[in-house]
C-alpha cells in the first residue's frame, strides 16, 4: 500500500480524468444538438448509449473537486441536457439527437 497523503477534502485529485469527462460530456452534448440523425438506433444501442451517458455523469461526481467549478457545472448541465434531448420527441428518444431527417 502506498503512503499517499490526501488533500484536505479527503479525496484524491484526478485532473486528467476530470478534463476527459468534461470534454466528452460537453462535446457529445454539442454533437447531439447540432448533428442531424438519419436513422433510428437499435434498442440495445439506445440503452447502451443512455447507460454510458449516465455513467459519465456519475463519474463526474467522483472527480468533482479535481478541476474548476465552472467547467464541472457546464459538463453537468450538458450531461443532463443529453437526457433532456431524448424527451423532445419520438425520433429524439430513439436517436438521442435533437434533429432527425430521412435522406
C-alpha positions as CSV (number, residue, x, y, z in Angstrom):
1,X,0.0,0.0,0.0
2,X,1.4,3.4,-0.9
3,X,1.7,6.3,1.6
4,X,-0.1,8.9,-0.4
5,X,-1.4,11.9,1.5
6,X,-4.9,13.1,0.6
7,X,-5.8,16.8,0.2
8,X,-7.8,18.5,2.8
9,X,-11.1,17.3,1.3
10,X,-10.1,13.7,1.8
11,X,-10.3,12.7,-1.9
12,X,-7.6,12.1,-4.5
13,X,-7.2,14.8,-7.2
14,X,-7.7,13.4,-10.7
15,X,-7.4,16.4,-13.0
16,X,-6.8,14.2,-16.2
17,X,-10.0,12.2,-15.6
18,X,-11.8,15.4,-14.8
19,X,-10.9,17.1,-18.0
20,X,-11.5,13.9,-20.1
21,X,-15.0,13.6,-18.7
22,X,-15.9,17.2,-19.0
23,X,-14.6,17.4,-22.6
24,X,-16.5,14.2,-23.6
25,X,-19.8,15.3,-21.9
26,X,-19.7,18.8,-23.4
27,X,-18.6,17.6,-26.8
28,X,-21.2,14.8,-27.0
29,X,-23.9,17.3,-26.0
30,X,-22.9,19.7,-28.7
31,X,-22.7,16.8,-31.2
32,X,-26.2,15.7,-30.3
33,X,-27.6,19.2,-30.6
34,X,-26.0,20.2,-34.0
35,X,-25.7,16.9,-35.9
36,X,-28.8,15.5,-37.6
37,X,-29.6,11.9,-37.2
38,X,-30.5,9.9,-40.3
39,X,-31.6,6.6,-38.9
40,X,-33.0,5.1,-35.7
41,X,-30.8,3.2,-33.4
42,X,-31.4,-0.4,-32.3
43,X,-32.9,-0.8,-28.9
44,X,-29.7,-2.2,-27.5
45,X,-27.7,0.7,-28.8
46,X,-30.2,3.2,-27.4
47,X,-30.0,1.6,-23.9
48,X,-26.2,1.2,-24.1
49,X,-25.8,4.9,-25.1
50,X,-28.0,6.0,-22.2
51,X,-26.1,3.9,-19.7
52,X,-22.8,5.2,-21.0
53,X,-24.0,8.8,-20.7
54,X,-25.4,8.2,-17.2
55,X,-22.0,6.6,-16.2
56,X,-20.1,9.6,-17.4
57,X,-22.4,11.9,-15.3
58,X,-22.0,9.7,-12.2
59,X,-18.2,9.7,-12.8
60,X,-18.3,13.5,-13.0
61,X,-19.4,13.5,-9.4
62,X,-16.5,11.3,-8.4
63,X,-14.0,13.9,-9.7
64,X,-16.0,17.0,-8.6
65,X,-13.1,18.6,-6.7
66,X,-10.4,18.0,-9.3
67,X,-11.0,21.0,-11.6
68,X,-12.7,24.3,-11.9
69,X,-16.2,24.5,-10.7
70,X,-17.5,26.4,-13.8
71,X,-16.3,23.6,-16.1
72,X,-17.8,21.0,-13.8
73,X,-21.2,22.8,-13.8
74,X,-21.1,23.2,-17.6
75,X,-20.4,19.4,-18.0
76,X,-23.2,18.5,-15.6
77,X,-25.7,20.7,-17.5
78,X,-24.5,19.1,-20.7
79,X,-24.9,15.6,-19.2
80,X,-28.5,16.4,-18.1
81,X,-29.2,18.1,-21.4
82,X,-28.4,14.8,-23.3
83,X,-31.2,13.2,-21.4
84,X,-33.5,16.2,-21.9
85,X,-33.0,16.0,-25.6
86,X,-34.5,12.4,-25.6
87,X,-37.7,13.8,-24.1
88,X,-38.3,16.2,-27.0
89,X,-40.0,13.6,-29.3
90,X,-40.1,10.1,-30.6
91,X,-37.3,10.5,-33.0
92,X,-35.1,12.2,-30.4
93,X,-35.9,9.3,-27.9
94,X,-34.6,6.7,-30.4
95,X,-31.7,8.7,-31.8
96,X,-30.5,10.9,-28.9
97,X,-30.2,13.8,-31.4
98,X,-32.2,17.0,-31.5
99,X,-33.0,16.8,-35.2
100,X,-33.9,13.9,-37.5
101,X,-34.3,13.7,-41.2
102,X,-34.6,11.0,-43.8
103,X,-32.1,11.5,-46.7
